[in-house]
Amino acid sequence: MTQDKLIVVASHKDIGLKPLDYPYKEVYRIEENTEHNFQNIITSLEGIKNPTLTWSEYPAFYSVFPLPENIKFFGLNHYRCTLDLTNNNYSTFYYDKRYDFYMNQIKEFDNYLDKIVIPKTEYFDTSLWNQLIPWIQNSKDIDVLSAACSFFDQIIKDEFVVDSKDLLQNSREWHGRNLFMGEVDFANRWYTISYQLIKFLDQFDGKIFCDPRWGAYIVERFFSLYVMLLKNKIPNKVIEQQIIWFH
């Protein structure tokens, strides 16, 4: 069997169920000196001072890069949620259905080799900008968001001329959870963009924020913004699918 597909499943806890088989790779983010029996773990990001908890699923994402040249299909999922390529009529399943559901998805992968699959659009009562304020409201450097927007605009300037601060302040449209599957070129590009963004955010002392995952929440909004820009530019390439939650 040619192993040309890879879906990273980011985890931070053991749910006590059968691990997923190829093409899934479950990668556990654990804190240093934590006892574990996990096969694939990540405890730190090279050159990053804030703990892995700050960046949530991104340490698991980065752990497989650079991707092997033979990979034709890539994805980032979570241990408790994935994108549904089978178009069933449900949004939740019990954990005991998790293995079968994930493995049943595989037969659909070849239909999305040249696509970018993202979560369906959600609309919120408040802007993406205002959603972030509660997590960083204790910061003496509340303008970290403005600085991050300016930095992000520079990263993507060759693709989009954009005022991300204005977009975040005025957009209620969200493609959440950092979930995606499909085109490898997109995976490589988002790896590069997000890692630069995290390196920029890492200059701030995470202790000044009121939530230890402040960094992940910020990057998640930029992920939503980036795929929204792509969706507007190449609508036939960006496919929205329902998120399936396990509980």
Secondary structure, 3 states (H helix, E strand, C coil): CCCCEEEEEEECCCCCCCCCCCCEEEEEECCCCCCCCCCCEECCCCCCCCCHHHHCCHHHHHCCCCCCCCCCEEEEEECCEEECCCCCCCCEECHHHHHHHHHHHHHHHHHHCCCEEEECCEECCCCHHHHHHHHHCCCCCCCHHHHHHHHHHHHCCCCCCCCHHHHHHHCCEECCCCCEEECHHHHHHHHHHHHHHHHHHCCCCHHHCCCCCHHHHHHHHHHHHHHHHHHHHCCCCEEEECEEEEC
